[in-house]
C-alpha cells in the first residue's frame, strides 16, 4: 500500500515496480483511476488496449463470447451471473427459479451452432463448435435476447417467463439504447495480454447495476 502527497512520486514508484517485475510474470493486472499507466501498458504490449468501464464507451465486452475457446461450464456460469445481474430485481423477487437463466442460456448455446452448420447433434460435441470461432461470429447479448423472444412464442410452461426475461434484457441491448459496453462484437479480451489494464475513472457515474457487473468482471474474469 503506497501513500503520499500529490506529486510525491507514487505513480513513478508503481511504474518502476511494474517495469522491474514485468519479466517475472506472464501478465500484470492494473486497475487504474485516471490512466496513469496507459503509456506503460502500450510499452509492455503495443496490441494491448485500455479497458475503460463506462456506460457508452468504444470498447465492447461480449460476455457471451468464449474468446475462441470451447464452451466450458465456468464460462457459462460467468455469463449466467452477468445476465442475472442485468435482471437483478426480477431474480431477487423469485420470478425465476435458481437455474432458469442458466438453462435458457445453455439451450441458446446449443442452438447457436445450428445457424452455421447442418449438424444438429445434441451431444456435448456442440461445445467444441466455439473453439477457434471468430469473434465476429460469437453470439452476443442481442442474439440471445432475440432468441428468447422467438423461443417464447413456442407453447411451453416456460413461455411467459422466457418472454419476461427477453423484455428485461432488451433494455440492455445496444439497438434499444442499452450499454454499448455489454452488447456487440467483442473488442476486449483478457487472454494473451502482457498487461491487463482496466480504467475505472468513468465508473463513478454509472448505474448501480453496471457497477455490480463491473465488480463481477474484475473479480471473476480478470483477477482469477
trRosetta pair geometry for C-beta under 8 A, 3 or more apart (Angstrom, degrees):
i j d omega theta_ij theta_ji phi_ij phi_ji
2 10 5.2 143 133 -145 121 97
2 13 6.2 178 -142 87 152 135
2 14 6.7 -142 30 -62 160 97
3 10 7.5 -39 -165 -100 10 130
4 8 3.6 -136 154 86 119 145
4 9 6.8 -52 126 53 162 68
4 10 4.9 -179 47 -59 120 104
5 8 4.5 110 59 -44 70 123
9 12 4.5 -56 -160 46 74 119
9 13 5.7 81 138 -30 87 96
10 13 5.9 -58 -154 33 28 111
10 14 6.5 25 153 -16 64 105
11 14 5.7 -54 -148 37 34 110
11 15 6.3 36 153 -20 66 105
11 36 4.8 -118 -133 -180 130 134
11 37 7.4 -158 -162 -61 98 84
12 15 5.7 -53 -148 36 31 113
12 16 6.5 33 151 -21 63 104
13 16 5.6 -54 -152 34 32 112
13 17 6.5 33 151 -19 66 104
14 17 5.6 -52 -149 35 35 112
14 18 6.2 34 153 -18 67 106
14 36 7.8 55 71 116 134 131
14 37 7.2 -85 113 -74 116 128
15 18 5.7 -53 -145 39 31 111
15 19 6.2 33 155 -21 64 108
15 37 6.4 -178 -91 -113 89 98
15 40 5.6 -154 -135 -72 97 149
16 19 5.7 -54 -145 36 29 112
16 20 6.3 20 160 -12 64 110
17 20 6.2 -63 -145 42 26 103
17 21 6.0 4 164 -3 65 118
18 21 6.3 -69 -137 47 23 97
18 22 6.2 50 159 -58 62 94
18 28 6.1 109 -145 173 96 164
18 30 7.5 12 -109 -79 143 120
18 37 7.1 70 16 -147 169 139
18 40 6.2 68 100 161 141 147
19 22 6.0 -31 -152 -10 25 119
19 40 7.2 -103 -67 -145 90 120
21 24 5.4 -63 -169 36 64 115
21 25 6.5 25 148 -1 91 113
21 28 7.5 111 100 -94 104 128
22 25 7.0 -88 -154 45 28 89
22 28 6.5 -65 -112 -28 71 136
22 44 6.3 -144 -140 -117 136 111
22 194 7.3 34 -164 171 104 112
25 28 5.9 99 89 -66 135 78
26 194 7.9 -128 158 -125 46 54
27 193 5.9 76 -130 90 126 67
27 194 5.8 -165 -114 -161 70 23
27 195 6.5 173 -163 -85 77 24
27 196 6.0 50 163 -15 123 97
28 44 7.4 -101 37 -141 118 166
28 194 7.1 9 20 149 87 63
28 195 4.9 -19 64 -114 93 77
28 196 7.2 -165 91 27 43 70
29 195 7.8 163 -85 -163 23 59
29 196 4.8 -16 -109 67 70 108
29 198 7.5 4 -172 4 85 107
29 222 6.0 117 -130 159 130 106
29 223 6.5 108 -175 -97 177 63
30 37 5.5 -102 -173 75 158 143
30 41 7.0 -119 41 -80 144 108
30 195 6.3 8 1 -177 113 106
30 196 7.1 171 25 86 66 55
30 197 4.9 -4 63 -115 110 69
30 198 6.9 178 92 29 59 66
31 198 5.1 -15 -111 70 65 108
31 200 6.2 31 -179 -24 86 126
31 218 6.8 50 -99 -143 129 132
32 35 6.2 111 123 -77 137 24
32 36 5.7 -155 -153 29 125 86
32 37 5.9 -153 -84 29 145 99
32 38 7.9 -143 79 -51 165 75
32 197 6.8 -6 6 -167 120 86
32 198 7.0 158 23 82 72 53
32 199 5.5 -29 74 -108 96 60
32 200 6.7 172 82 16 40 86
32 201 7.7 -25 119 -34 76 94
33 199 7.6 129 -99 -163 29 60
33 200 5.0 -43 -89 70 79 98
33 201 5.1 125 -162 -77 59 74
34 199 7.9 -165 21 -148 17 94
34 201 5.5 112 -66 -78 46 130
35 38 4.4 -1 -171 -31 93 123
35 50 6.7 17 -116 -149 99 157
35 199 5.7 5 -71 -116 79 127
35 201 7.2 -56 -18 -10 81 138
37 40 4.5 -47 -171 42 82 119
37 41 6.0 97 128 -32 83 92
37 197 6.9 -149 94 -128 101 120
38 41 5.4 -49 -153 28 34 118
38 42 6.8 29 153 -13 65 102
38 50 5.5 -22 -122 -72 100 140
38 197 7.0 119 -108 169 58 154
38 199 7.8 13 -79 -76 106 123
39 42 5.9 -55 -154 37 34 107
39 43 6.4 37 148 -22 66 106
40 43 5.3 -52 -147 34 36 115
40 44 6.5 38 153 -21 67 101
40 195 7.5 146 121 -99 84 174
41 44 6.0 -55 -153 32 29 109
41 45 7.2 -45 170 48 62 82
41 48 5.5 -123 166 102 93 128
41 50 6.3 106 90 -75 164 86
41 195 4.9 -140 -131 96 74 140
41 197 4.4 -14 -111 -49 144 152
42 45 7.4 -94 -143 74 26 46
42 46 5.9 44 -172 -115 75 51
42 48 6.8 -153 -96 63 43 95
44 48 6.6 0 83 14 95 149
44 194 4.5 -154 153 105 106 126
44 195 4.5 82 80 -15 152 121
45 48 3.8 81 88 -22 111 113
45 193 5.9 -172 70 -158 167 72
45 194 4.1 161 -45 30 120 110
45 195 6.0 -169 17 24 111 86
47 193 8.0 -135 93 -113 88 84
48 193 5.0 100 -111 -149 105 111
48 194 6.5 -95 -54 45 138 82
48 195 5.6 61 -171 62 169 84
48 196 7.9 -128 -154 -89 121 33
48 197 6.7 93 151 9 119 112
49 59 6.9 149 141 -103 136 122
49 187 7.2 -36 63 142 175 94
49 188 6.4 -116 78 -107 130 79
49 197 7.6 -148 106 57 38 105
50 197 4.9 -57 -115 106 65 120
50 198 7.9 148 -170 -104 64 15
50 199 5.3 37 169 -23 109 121
51 59 5.8 175 -135 160 62 169
51 61 7.4 62 -155 -69 119 113
51 188 5.0 81 -107 -137 110 140
51 196 7.5 -10 9 -177 127 75
51 197 6.4 152 19 88 78 60
51 198 5.0 -30 75 -107 104 64
51 199 6.7 176 83 18 46 77
52 57 5.1 -179 90 -134 107 160
52 58 7.9 53 49 38 117 80
52 59 6.2 144 45 12 75 128
52 199 4.2 -23 -103 67 72 119
52 201 7.7 -39 -144 43 99 87
52 202 6.2 50 173 24 103 126
53 57 7.7 -155 -167 -1 9 145
53 181 6.9 65 -147 -145 56 149
53 198 6.7 23 -22 -172 107 96
53 199 7.0 -173 14 80 69 61
53 200 6.1 6 42 -110 114 55
53 202 6.7 -173 87 71 57 92
53 203 5.0 24 96 -78 112 105
53 206 7.3 -48 138 -44 94 157
53 210 7.8 156 170 158 102 105
53 214 4.9 75 -165 -120 152 127
53 217 7.9 165 -102 66 128 141
54 57 4.1 103 59 -43 109 110
54 181 6.6 172 72 -67 48 129
54 202 3.8 -8 -93 110 107 141
54 203 7.2 -111 -85 -69 56 52
54 206 6.9 -151 -140 -74 42 113
55 179 5.2 -101 -160 -117 63 99
55 181 6.7 -103 -147 -8 20 122
55 202 7.8 -127 5 145 71 114
55 205 7.8 -86 -8 103 119 90
55 206 5.5 167 -52 -118 96 86
55 207 7.2 86 -95 -3 122 90
55 210 6.3 -80 -92 -86 82 173
56 179 6.8 -124 -70 -139 59 60
56 180 5.5 72 -136 18 58 110
56 181 7.5 -103 -81 -29 22 89
57 180 6.8 -153 56 80 46 108
57 181 6.0 53 39 -81 95 94
57 202 7.3 134 -65 76 118 159
58 180 7.9 -17 -112 116 17 133
58 187 7.5 -56 134 73 76 163
59 181 6.6 28 88 -127 78 73
59 187 5.2 -135 -144 77 63 118
59 188 5.1 48 -175 -44 116 119
60 180 6.5 -80 -91 155 90 75
60 181 6.5 176 -119 -158 45 27
60 182 7.5 -152 -155 -40 71 6
60 183 7.2 -82 -146 73 110 29
60 184 4.5 -86 -135 75 153 105
60 185 6.4 85 84 80 151 44
60 186 5.4 -141 105 -120 95 36
60 187 4.8 91 38 10 83 94
60 188 6.7 -174 74 7 42 92
61 181 6.0 5 22 166 94 78
61 182 6.2 -23 69 -103 85 53
61 186 6.5 30 -144 -130 24 95
61 188 5.1 -36 -87 60 74 125
61 217 6.8 12 166 -131 160 147
62 65 4.0 65 102 -13 115 115
62 135 7.5 144 34 -166 147 94
62 138 6.2 110 128 103 148 128
62 140 5.7 -76 -137 -115 113 78
62 141 7.5 -146 -141 -19 70 84
62 182 7.9 118 -102 -171 35 41
62 183 7.8 71 -107 -133 73 19
62 184 6.7 -114 -79 80 101 45
62 185 6.7 -41 -53 -167 141 19
62 186 3.4 -99 14 -60 111 100
63 78 7.3 -137 -168 126 98 90
63 79 5.1 145 144 -122 93 75
63 82 4.5 -87 -171 70 163 163
63 83 7.7 -173 104 -45 138 76
63 141 7.2 50 43 -65 95 102
63 182 6.5 -7 -8 -154 110 88
63 217 7.9 -102 -98 -95 108 106
64 79 5.5 85 -100 -141 53 134
64 138 6.8 158 104 153 85 99
64 139 4.8 -78 134 95 133 91
64 140 6.0 164 49 -126 129 19
64 141 6.4 173 -12 -61 124 55
64 143 7.5 -147 93 58 162 110
64 144 6.2 -168 -89 -36 154 129
65 135 6.4 15 -142 -139 143 77
65 138 3.9 46 -116 151 87 155
65 139 7.4 -175 -78 58 54 57
65 140 7.8 7 -51 -89 89 60
65 186 4.8 -76 2 -16 159 142
66 69 4.8 -125 154 60 99 74
66 70 7.1 -105 166 107 149 9
66 71 5.3 -99 -92 -87 144 64
66 72 7.7 129 -143 10 111 76
66 75 5.7 45 -119 176 81 164
66 130 4.3 63 32 155 151 134
66 131 7.8 -66 112 -74 137 42
66 133 7.1 68 53 46 110 115
66 138 6.7 -163 22 -130 70 120
67 135 7.7 8 -120 -96 46 94
67 186 7.5 -74 -87 92 76 159
67 189 5.3 122 -130 -134 120 112
67 191 5.7 119 154 16 147 132
68 130 7.6 -179 -146 151 16 74
68 131 6.8 44 168 -161 56 40
68 132 5.5 37 -162 -99 91 26
68 133 6.3 -163 -111 49 53 56
68 134 7.7 22 -90 -97 96 22
68 135 7.4 -48 -48 -62 93 74
69 72 6.8 -26 129 -13 120 106
69 75 7.3 170 83 -55 119 151
69 130 6.8 6 88 117 42 104
69 131 6.1 -12 -171 -107 25 69
70 127 5.3 60 176 138 95 88
70 128 4.8 -25 -120 -109 116 53
70 130 5.8 122 -134 67 32 91
70 131 4.3 -10 -63 -58 74 104
71 75 6.1 -123 -155 70 60 132
71 76 6.5 57 177 -51 102 103
71 109 5.9 123 -142 -176 164 137
71 126 7.9 -14 35 116 133 73
71 127 4.2 -119 58 -151 96 81
71 128 7.9 -106 23 -50 78 23
71 129 7.8 3 -6 53 111 78
71 130 4.7 88 -40 24 87 145
72 75 4.8 98 59 3 80 101
72 76 7.2 -150 95 -2 43 86
72 127 7.6 96 -68 -176 34 126
73 76 5.7 -58 -151 39 35 110
73 77 6.2 37 152 -22 68 106
74 77 5.6 -53 -147 35 32 113
74 78 6.4 30 155 -17 65 104
75 78 5.9 -56 -150 37 31 108
75 79 6.3 29 154 -16 66 108
76 79 5.7 -54 -144 39 32 111
76 80 6.1 38 154 -23 64 106
76 102 7.1 84 148 -150 104 83
76 105 6.3 154 -160 116 93 123
76 106 6.5 47 -161 -83 143 80
76 109 6.9 -69 -104 -26 115 160
77 80 5.6 -53 -147 35 29 115
77 81 6.5 33 153 -23 63 103
77 102 7.4 6 -107 -119 57 115
78 81 5.6 -50 -149 31 33 113
78 82 6.7 32 153 -17 64 102
78 216 7.7 156 -156 157 82 109
78 220 5.6 178 -120 133 111 129
78 221 6.2 113 -170 -73 147 96
79 82 5.9 -54 -153 34 33 110
79 83 6.5 32 150 -16 65 106
79 105 6.2 163 109 -169 115 151
80 83 5.6 -58 -150 39 33 111
80 84 6.2 36 151 -22 67 105
80 101 5.4 135 -154 113 89 104
80 102 4.6 17 -125 -91 150 74
80 105 5.5 -141 -86 23 86 155
81 84 5.5 -52 -147 35 32 114
81 85 6.5 34 152 -20 64 102
81 216 5.9 -168 128 -165 121 146
81 220 7.3 31 72 58 154 169
82 85 5.6 -51 -151 34 34 112
82 86 6.7 39 148 -22 63 101
82 182 7.7 -175 168 -146 126 123
82 213 5.7 66 -141 -138 85 100
82 216 6.3 -175 -85 98 75 143
82 217 7.5 53 -95 -66 118 88
83 86 5.5 -49 -152 31 36 115
83 87 6.5 4 157 9 67 107
83 101 5.2 179 106 -180 124 134
83 105 6.7 -175 9 -68 161 131
83 144 7.9 -90 -103 129 132 155
83 169 7.1 -18 -148 -99 92 122
84 87 6.2 -72 -145 57 31 88
84 88 6.9 74 147 -89 62 57
84 91 5.0 61 -161 -79 88 163
84 101 5.7 -176 -72 50 82 161
85 88 5.4 8 -155 -65 39 103
85 209 6.3 142 156 -166 85 81
85 212 5.1 -166 -156 112 123 115
85 213 5.0 160 111 -77 145 80
85 216 6.3 -142 -40 -6 154 149
86 168 7.2 126 127 138 92 101
86 169 6.1 54 127 -110 137 76
86 172 5.2 -27 -152 -56 128 157
86 182 7.9 164 -87 150 125 159
86 209 6.8 81 -118 174 39 126
86 213 7.2 44 -62 -77 73 129
87 90 4.8 -48 170 48 95 113
87 91 5.5 104 107 -30 88 97
87 96 8.0 45 124 4 137 139
87 101 7.2 175 48 -85 137 139
87 165 6.5 -23 -100 -134 160 77
87 168 4.6 61 -112 138 103 146
87 169 6.7 -44 -60 -63 109 78
88 91 5.8 -61 -145 36 28 109
88 92 6.1 22 162 -16 67 110
88 209 6.1 -157 4 -117 131 99
88 212 7.1 54 -75 78 147 161
89 92 5.9 -57 -146 39 28 109
89 93 6.3 28 154 -22 63 110
90 93 5.6 -52 -144 34 32 113
90 95 4.7 -45 -176 31 87 135
90 96 6.7 58 137 -4 97 103
90 164 7.1 171 -153 146 150 116
90 165 7.7 -175 110 -96 153 66
90 168 5.9 -79 0 -98 150 154
91 95 7.5 -75 -82 42 23 89
91 96 6.2 -39 -111 48 61 111
91 101 7.5 -34 -96 -19 114 134
95 161 7.0 160 149 -128 92 95
95 164 6.7 -111 157 123 140 153
96 100 3.7 -118 -175 44 109 150
96 101 6.4 62 146 -33 159 84
96 161 6.0 119 -99 -165 84 124
96 165 7.2 58 -74 -73 137 115
97 100 4.7 122 51 -42 76 98
99 102 4.8 -65 -161 51 68 118
99 103 5.3 69 139 -28 92 104
100 103 6.0 -62 -149 37 24 107
100 104 6.4 21 156 -16 63 108
100 158 7.8 169 -146 -139 101 115
100 161 6.4 -87 -162 153 141 139
100 165 7.7 -164 135 -65 116 143
101 104 5.7 -54 -144 38 33 111
101 105 6.1 32 156 -19 66 107
101 165 6.9 170 -98 -136 86 142
102 105 5.9 -59 -149 37 26 109
102 106 6.4 28 153 -21 63 106
103 106 5.7 -50 -146 33 32 113
103 107 6.5 33 154 -18 63 104
104 107 5.8 -55 -152 36 32 111
104 108 6.5 33 149 -20 64 106
104 148 6.7 35 178 -104 130 101
104 151 7.8 157 -148 91 97 158
104 158 7.9 -177 -84 168 102 140
104 162 6.6 161 -117 -114 131 92
104 165 6.7 108 71 95 178 165
105 108 5.5 -53 -149 35 35 114
105 109 6.4 36 152 -20 67 103
105 144 7.1 -4 -116 -142 76 132
106 109 5.7 -53 -148 36 33 111
106 110 6.5 34 151 -18 64 105
107 110 5.6 -54 -151 36 33 113
107 111 6.4 34 149 -22 65 107
107 151 7.5 98 117 -125 133 155
108 111 5.5 -55 -148 36 34 113
108 112 6.4 46 154 -38 67 98
108 139 7.0 139 147 -178 109 164
108 143 8.0 129 -178 122 122 91
108 144 5.4 41 -172 -126 163 84
108 147 5.2 116 -123 101 105 154
108 148 7.7 -32 -79 -57 127 76
109 112 5.9 -36 -145 13 32 117
109 126 7.4 130 134 128 81 116
109 127 7.7 30 147 -102 122 67
109 130 7.9 -33 -162 -49 103 133
109 139 7.4 -133 -101 20 62 152
110 113 7.4 -58 -175 25 32 102
110 122 6.8 32 -165 -134 127 74
110 126 5.5 67 -130 111 64 162
111 114 5.8 -63 -168 28 49 115
111 115 7.6 51 145 -27 74 95
111 147 6.4 144 87 -150 150 139
112 115 6.0 -47 -168 15 44 114
112 116 7.7 14 150 1 67 106
112 129 7.7 167 95 104 94 139
112 139 5.0 -82 -113 -58 145 127
112 143 7.5 59 -109 146 109 135
113 116 6.0 -74 -160 46 46 100
113 117 5.8 -24 165 35 85 109
113 119 7.0 -43 139 80 116 97
113 126 5.2 -150 16 -151 149 95
113 129 4.1 -47 -101 -167 128 173
113 130 8.0 -97 -72 -49 103 70
114 117 6.8 -83 -121 64 29 67
114 118 8.0 42 -149 -133 67 19
114 119 7.6 -129 -102 79 63 53
114 120 5.6 41 -107 -102 113 80
116 129 7.6 140 66 -175 127 123
116 137 7.1 63 -89 -175 143 126
117 129 7.5 -133 13 -129 137 124
121 125 5.6 -6 112 61 136 119
121 126 6.5 -174 88 -55 86 90
122 126 7.2 -16 -136 -23 28 131
123 126 7.2 151 77 -10 50 84
124 127 5.6 -17 176 4 73 117
125 128 5.8 -45 -169 26 58 111
125 129 7.8 82 138 -36 66 86
126 129 5.4 -22 -168 -5 52 122
127 130 6.7 -50 180 20 46 107
128 131 5.2 -27 -168 4 64 120
129 133 6.8 40 140 -59 66 128
130 133 5.0 -69 -153 7 45 131
130 138 7.4 63 -145 -117 97 87
133 137 5.3 -116 176 87 95 111
133 138 5.9 123 114 -77 115 75
134 137 4.8 76 65 13 86 104
134 138 7.4 -131 100 -26 45 82
135 138 5.5 -36 -153 4 41 119
135 185 5.9 93 135 -172 95 93
135 186 5.3 -109 -163 57 117 92
136 185 5.0 -1 -108 -127 66 135
138 185 7.5 118 51 -132 95 67
138 186 6.8 -13 65 7 141 112
139 143 4.5 -129 -158 83 81 143
139 144 6.3 86 159 -51 119 86
140 143 4.8 106 50 3 68 101
140 144 7.2 -130 100 -2 40 87
140 183 5.9 86 168 -161 113 64
140 184 5.9 45 -140 -79 145 8
140 185 7.0 -69 -76 -63 128 42
141 144 5.7 -56 -151 37 34 110
141 145 6.2 33 152 -20 67 108
141 169 6.8 -150 179 178 99 114
141 172 6.2 -85 162 112 146 109
141 173 6.0 -163 114 -98 105 75
141 182 6.0 44 -27 136 154 87
141 183 4.3 -83 51 -106 122 88
142 145 5.6 -54 -143 38 32 112
142 146 6.2 31 158 -18 66 106
142 173 4.7 99 -94 -142 84 115
142 174 6.7 -60 -56 30 125 87
142 175 6.3 81 -118 3 134 114
142 183 5.5 86 -33 -167 93 116
142 184 7.6 44 0 -69 120 50
143 146 6.0 -56 -147 37 27 108
143 147 6.4 29 153 -20 62 108
144 147 5.7 -56 -149 36 31 113
144 148 6.5 36 152 -23 64 103
144 169 7.2 -72 102 150 102 159
145 148 5.7 -50 -152 30 32 114
145 149 6.8 35 150 -20 62 101
145 166 5.7 118 -165 -147 69 72
145 169 4.6 -151 -101 107 107 118
145 170 5.7 138 -173 -83 137 60
145 172 7.9 -178 -69 64 140 92
145 173 5.5 -93 29 -63 162 131
146 149 5.6 -49 -154 31 36 114
146 150 6.6 31 151 -14 66 105
147 150 5.7 -57 -150 41 34 109
147 151 5.9 32 153 -19 69 110
148 151 5.7 -56 -139 40 29 110
148 152 6.2 37 157 -29 64 105
148 162 5.4 -162 -166 179 85 88
148 163 7.6 162 149 -92 92 28
148 165 5.8 -109 -165 94 147 100
148 166 3.7 -175 110 -81 116 99
148 169 7.0 92 33 42 155 135
149 152 5.8 -53 -151 27 27 115
149 153 7.4 31 150 -25 57 100
149 163 7.3 69 -122 -121 52 66
149 166 4.6 142 -65 -169 68 153
150 153 6.0 -51 -165 20 37 114
150 154 7.9 37 144 -20 61 96
151 154 5.9 -47 -166 20 47 112
151 162 5.5 -100 101 173 102 150
152 159 5.2 104 -163 -161 62 67
152 160 7.7 104 -154 -76 104 14
152 162 4.1 -167 -87 101 87 106
152 163 3.8 120 -162 -67 149 79
152 166 6.0 -98 -23 -2 140 141
153 159 7.6 126 -54 -144 5 110
154 159 6.8 -153 77 -97 53 104
155 159 6.4 -40 -136 -54 30 144
156 159 5.2 139 56 -42 69 88
156 162 8.0 47 70 -1 114 136
158 161 5.3 -67 -163 51 65 109
158 162 5.2 68 139 -30 90 107
159 162 5.8 -60 -145 37 24 110
159 163 6.3 24 158 -19 63 108
160 163 5.8 -54 -148 36 30 111
160 164 6.4 32 152 -20 63 105
161 164 5.6 -53 -150 35 33 114
161 165 6.4 33 153 -18 65 104
162 165 5.8 -53 -148 36 32 110
162 166 6.4 36 152 -22 64 105
163 166 5.6 -52 -149 34 32 115
163 167 6.5 33 152 -20 63 105
164 167 5.7 -56 -153 35 32 112
164 168 6.4 32 151 -20 65 105
165 168 5.6 -52 -147 34 34 113
165 169 6.2 24 159 -11 67 109
166 169 6.2 -62 -145 42 27 103
166 170 6.4 44 153 -43 62 100
167 170 5.6 -41 -151 9 31 119
168 171 7.2 -62 179 21 35 101
169 172 5.5 -58 -165 35 56 112
169 173 6.9 67 141 -37 76 96
170 173 5.6 -45 -158 13 42 119
170 176 5.3 67 160 -10 80 170
170 178 7.9 -163 144 -46 38 129
171 176 6.0 -105 -114 115 34 130
171 177 7.5 -31 -157 74 64 89
171 178 5.7 129 146 -84 42 103
172 176 8.0 38 49 65 24 115
172 178 4.2 96 177 -150 22 144
172 179 6.4 -27 -157 27 72 89
172 182 6.1 -45 173 89 108 132
172 183 6.6 149 136 -47 78 125
173 176 4.8 65 72 20 93 105
173 178 4.8 112 53 16 24 139
173 183 5.3 139 -139 -130 48 163
174 177 7.8 104 -173 -20 31 5
174 178 5.5 -84 -70 64 30 89
174 179 7.5 -69 -87 86 71 30
174 180 5.2 67 -116 -102 113 65
174 183 4.2 -159 -25 90 95 123
174 184 5.7 31 -18 -48 152 105
175 178 7.8 10 40 21 45 97
178 182 7.2 -74 142 63 114 104
178 183 5.9 65 92 2 122 143
179 182 4.9 51 90 17 110 101
179 183 6.9 126 83 6 63 97
179 210 6.4 136 -79 -101 159 125
180 183 6.6 -89 -136 55 33 83
180 184 6.6 4 -164 -1 73 136
181 210 7.6 79 60 -146 145 120
182 213 7.3 -21 -89 155 136 158
186 189 6.8 87 140 -63 125 80
189 192 7.0 13 116 40 121 101
189 193 7.4 157 96 -31 79 111
190 193 6.8 -79 -156 21 37 121
190 196 5.5 37 -142 -123 85 132
190 221 6.0 134 21 147 156 90
190 222 5.4 -128 -137 -104 149 70
193 196 5.3 114 86 -73 130 70
196 222 5.8 172 144 -152 148 104
198 218 6.5 140 151 -104 176 103
198 222 6.8 -13 -43 -125 139 168
199 202 7.4 44 124 12 98 93
200 203 4.7 -40 -168 8 73 129
200 214 7.9 118 -122 169 92 141
201 204 7.5 -40 177 1 38 104
202 205 6.6 -55 -175 38 61 101
202 206 7.1 79 132 -44 73 101
203 206 5.1 -45 -157 8 50 125
203 210 7.8 -153 -145 119 79 105
203 211 6.3 107 177 -106 101 83
203 214 6.0 -176 -131 136 129 177
206 210 4.3 -99 167 85 120 128
206 211 5.5 149 92 -55 112 81
206 214 7.3 84 88 -19 160 139
207 210 4.7 92 57 8 83 101
207 211 7.0 -143 95 -6 44 86
208 211 5.7 -54 -150 35 32 114
208 212 6.6 34 152 -21 64 104
209 212 5.7 -54 -154 33 32 112
209 213 6.6 31 150 -17 65 104
210 213 5.5 -51 -148 37 37 113
210 214 6.2 42 151 -23 67 103
211 214 5.5 -51 -146 35 32 114
211 215 6.4 36 152 -22 63 103
212 215 5.7 -51 -151 32 31 113
212 216 6.6 31 151 -17 63 104
213 216 5.7 -55 -152 36 34 111
213 217 6.3 35 151 -21 67 105
214 217 5.6 -53 -146 35 32 113
214 218 6.3 28 157 -15 66 107
215 218 6.0 -56 -146 39 28 108
215 219 6.0 16 160 -10 64 116
216 219 6.0 -65 -140 45 26 104
216 220 5.5 -19 177 19 67 120
216 221 7.7 54 131 -5 69 100
217 220 6.9 -73 -123 53 15 83
217 221 4.9 -36 -159 35 59 123
217 222 6.5 51 145 -14 70 105
218 221 7.5 -16 -51 51 10 81
218 222 5.2 -36 -142 39 42 127
218 223 6.2 45 157 -20 63 107
219 222 7.7 43 3 47 13 86
219 223 5.7 -31 -140 34 30 126
219 224 7.4 47 149 -32 49 97
220 223 7.5 4 -36 47 15 88
220 224 5.6 4 -151 -5 38 131
221 224 7.2 8 -59 35 9 102
